[in-house]
Amino acid sequence: MLRRVSTERKRIIGSPRRVVVKVGSATLSDGAGLHRRTVARLAEEIASLHAGRRRVVLVSSGAIAVGLTPLGLRRRPRDVVTLQAAAAAGQVRLMERWARAFARHDLQVAQVLLTHEDVGDRKRYLNARHTLGRLLKAGLVPVVNENDTVGTEELRVGDNDQLAALCVGLVGADLLVLLSDVDGVHDGDPRHSQDAERISLLELDDPRFAQLRQGSGGKAHATALGTGGMRTKLQAARMAAELGVPAVIAAGRTPGILGGILQGEDLGTLVPPRPSRLAGRKGWLAHATRPRGRLVVDGGAKRAITTGGKSLLPAGVTSVEGSFAEGDVVELAGPDGEVFAQGLATYGAEAVRQIQGQKTSEIARLLGYQTLEVVVHRDELVLL
């Protein structure tokens, strides 16, 4: 079938050398396990990208969905223990299916299981980055999933859409593709409205982006087998765009979907990248970390940070919320309570409470020691 090619889409997508492809449970599962034809076709399409010297990181859902049958379950359980058991039973089966599918194209796979602790800790983040880079260099296809077997709310990334966006930064990808059971983002719920139209190009500053990401209809497409929805895909697309990488949300069961996207065909919804990207440590701070507390600052401190590129000094802190240690990530909020930045705290919460509102010359006297003159250094801070 002939599909329209958009020169604008082709320009935005470019010629990516590293691509992160996320496939959701609703795309992979047919209700009685994995949809074998879909798995085989996607493996073939990824193999075609490899033949063109592109490298792909595959973020694959489906472990819990395929693990239900061994446990005698028909629907996704709600309790954590059974979810973890289903993940344990399904993970080996999921990898076995992908390994067989890729073996037909002389490609080998490698399993990578991550939790939020793995990406939220800078050292472990870099270790994961080096491992993934080595796998790609060796020509393997990393199959990434959240480690649901040991995952708890504290450890979880949240969903595989967000995990895929984090992988963009981990491997230095040039494109994020989120494959769903719908053909993109619509201006309404296509399941309930025949007038709902697919949005071909959706900029971050388009008012519809915030409405769709925050609106009550954002999870309209969540299923009994998966936790994601259109809201999580838009959040992932935003993360990628802020890293300077385009993202496409498209239908995973459309034949030739990956090749069509790279050729600039009008498939799915394309979210273009921001002109100024958050790279390296700044990108990690903005998206891979989880704040442990909050510092409320006065108007002068907020202006100095946002427009002057300054560090946060003790004098600018008006209140301290939460319990955090030296080196933990904290949010910075203005007098109105709106969070505008986050960064690494030079001092723990109790120490900041002692020196808040004081001149920098008073730090050593009040604490009995001094490491730096700032509460959050500008080099360890990112504007949101």
Order of alpha helices (4+ residues) and beta strands (2+ residues): alpha-beta-alpha-alpha-beta-alpha-alpha-beta-alpha-alpha-beta-alpha-beta-alpha-alpha-beta-alpha-beta-alpha-beta-alpha-beta-beta-beta-alpha-alpha-beta
